Amino acid sequence: MTVIDKVSIIESIKGQTIEINSPDDFLGIYHFIKLSLTQNKEKLETLPIDLIIVENIYADYDKLEHHNIILQKQEREVIHIFTFGDFNQDSEMTWQLSEILSDFLVEYLIIPILNNISYTEFEQCKNDIIKNINNSVIVYESKRCLS
């Protein structure tokens, strides 16, 4: 795969994600995941991961500002986390990420389901993957994939 393909794939992925600022992260879920990833930065940088994207969990909540109330519309047991990179085998990567995200499972009692997607797989199933990551949040971007 050429660098140009990788850059265009990353840009198309970023075009489907949303930015979550700390005031919007009223449950602290994305902040907690980012903190776990930051604390394990050295381990994470050894993995062939360019992006980590978390599905938008806040679609399950309504925040009523004028009453200062948060309503949960749907109970959630799992959250999908998508990892993108240039890799062939992902068992070691899945193991490492599972260890990194274990604190999240304990804190929020939500099971992180890891979906490892290589760039080759992305090109084969682009439309389905784009649909799955629509309105998701980027929580990690490696230095090597920055353009």
C-alpha positions as CSV (number, residue, x, y, z in Angstrom):
1,M,0.0,0.0,0.0
2,T,1.4,3.4,-0.9
3,V,1.6,6.4,1.5
4,I,-0.9,8.3,-0.6
5,D,-3.5,5.5,-0.1
6,K,-2.9,5.6,3.6
7,V,-3.3,9.3,3.8
8,S,-6.5,9.3,1.8
9,I,-7.9,6.5,4.0
10,I,-7.1,8.4,7.2
11,E,-8.7,11.6,5.8
12,S,-11.8,9.7,4.8
13,I,-12.0,8.2,8.3
14,K,-11.5,11.6,9.9
15,G,-14.3,13.0,7.7
16,Q,-16.8,10.7,9.4
17,T,-15.8,11.3,13.0
18,I,-16.8,14.1,15.4
19,E,-14.8,16.1,17.9
20,I,-15.7,15.7,21.5
21,N,-14.5,18.4,23.8
22,S,-14.3,17.9,27.5
23,P,-17.5,19.8,28.3
24,D,-19.4,17.5,25.9
25,D,-17.9,14.4,27.5
26,F,-20.2,14.8,30.5
27,L,-19.7,11.2,31.7
28,G,-16.0,11.3,31.2
29,I,-15.9,8.2,29.0
30,Y,-13.6,9.6,26.2
31,H,-11.4,11.3,28.7
32,F,-11.0,8.1,30.7
33,I,-10.1,6.1,27.5
34,K,-7.6,8.9,26.4
35,L,-6.0,8.8,29.9
36,S,-5.6,5.0,29.7
37,L,-4.0,5.3,26.3
38,T,-1.7,8.2,27.5
39,Q,-0.6,6.2,30.5
40,N,0.4,3.3,28.2
41,K,1.9,5.5,25.5
42,E,5.2,3.5,25.3
43,K,3.4,0.2,24.9
44,L,0.9,1.7,22.4
45,E,3.6,3.3,20.2
46,T,5.1,-0.2,19.6
47,L,1.9,-1.4,18.1
48,P,1.1,-0.8,14.3
49,I,-1.9,1.3,15.1
50,D,-2.5,4.7,13.5
51,L,-6.0,5.6,14.7
52,I,-8.2,4.4,17.6
53,I,-11.9,5.4,17.2
54,V,-14.6,4.9,19.8
55,E,-18.3,4.8,18.8
56,N,-20.5,7.7,20.0
57,I,-21.9,6.5,23.3
58,Y,-23.7,9.8,23.9
59,A,-26.3,8.9,21.4
60,D,-27.8,6.8,24.3
61,Y,-28.2,9.9,26.5
62,D,-30.2,13.1,26.6
63,K,-28.7,16.0,28.6
64,L,-31.4,18.5,29.8
65,E,-29.3,21.6,30.5
66,H,-32.1,23.7,32.1
67,H,-32.8,21.0,34.7
68,N,-29.2,19.7,34.9
69,I,-30.4,16.2,34.3
70,I,-28.9,13.4,32.2
71,L,-31.4,10.8,30.9
72,Q,-30.2,7.4,29.7
73,K,-32.3,6.3,26.8
74,Q,-30.8,2.8,26.4
75,E,-28.7,0.6,28.7
76,R,-25.4,-0.3,27.1
77,E,-23.2,-3.4,27.8
78,V,-20.6,-3.0,25.0
79,I,-18.9,-0.2,23.2
80,H,-17.2,-0.7,19.9
81,I,-13.6,0.5,19.5
82,F,-12.1,0.6,16.0
83,T,-8.4,0.4,15.5
84,F,-6.9,1.3,12.1
85,G,-3.4,0.5,11.0
86,D,-1.1,-1.3,8.6
87,F,-1.0,-4.8,10.1
88,N,-1.6,-8.4,9.1
89,Q,-2.0,-10.3,12.3
90,D,-3.8,-8.6,15.2
91,S,-3.8,-11.1,18.1
92,E,-0.9,-9.4,19.9
93,M,-2.4,-6.0,19.3
94,T,-5.8,-7.1,20.6
95,W,-4.1,-8.5,23.7
96,Q,-2.2,-5.3,24.4
97,L,-5.2,-3.1,23.9
98,S,-7.3,-5.3,26.1
99,E,-4.8,-4.8,28.9
100,I,-4.7,-1.1,28.3
101,L,-8.6,-0.8,28.3
102,S,-9.2,-3.1,31.3
103,D,-9.5,-0.1,33.6
104,F,-12.3,1.2,31.4
105,L,-14.2,-2.1,31.8
106,V,-13.8,-2.0,35.6
107,E,-14.8,1.7,35.9
108,Y,-17.8,1.9,33.5
109,L,-18.8,-1.8,33.4
110,I,-19.0,-1.6,29.6
111,I,-17.1,-4.2,27.6
112,P,-14.9,-2.7,24.9
113,I,-15.3,-4.7,21.7
114,L,-12.1,-4.3,19.6
115,N,-12.5,-4.1,15.8
116,N,-9.1,-4.2,14.2
117,I,-9.2,-2.9,10.6
118,S,-6.2,-3.0,8.4
119,Y,-6.0,-0.6,5.4
120,T,-6.3,-3.5,3.0
121,E,-9.6,-4.6,4.8
122,F,-10.8,-1.0,4.8
123,E,-10.4,-0.7,1.0
124,Q,-12.3,-4.0,0.6
125,C,-15.3,-3.0,2.9
126,K,-15.1,0.8,2.8
127,N,-18.8,1.6,2.7
128,D,-19.7,-0.7,5.6
129,I,-16.8,0.5,7.8
130,I,-17.6,4.2,7.1
131,K,-21.2,3.5,8.1
132,N,-20.1,1.9,11.3
133,I,-17.7,4.7,12.3
134,N,-20.0,7.6,11.4
135,N,-20.2,10.1,14.3
136,S,-17.6,8.2,16.3
137,V,-14.8,9.9,18.2
138,I,-11.0,9.7,17.6
139,V,-9.3,9.1,20.9
140,Y,-5.8,8.3,19.6
141,E,-3.7,9.2,16.5
142,S,-0.2,8.0,16.2
143,K,2.6,10.4,15.4
144,R,3.6,8.4,12.4
145,C,0.2,8.9,10.7
146,L,0.1,12.7,11.1
147,S,0.2,14.4,7.8
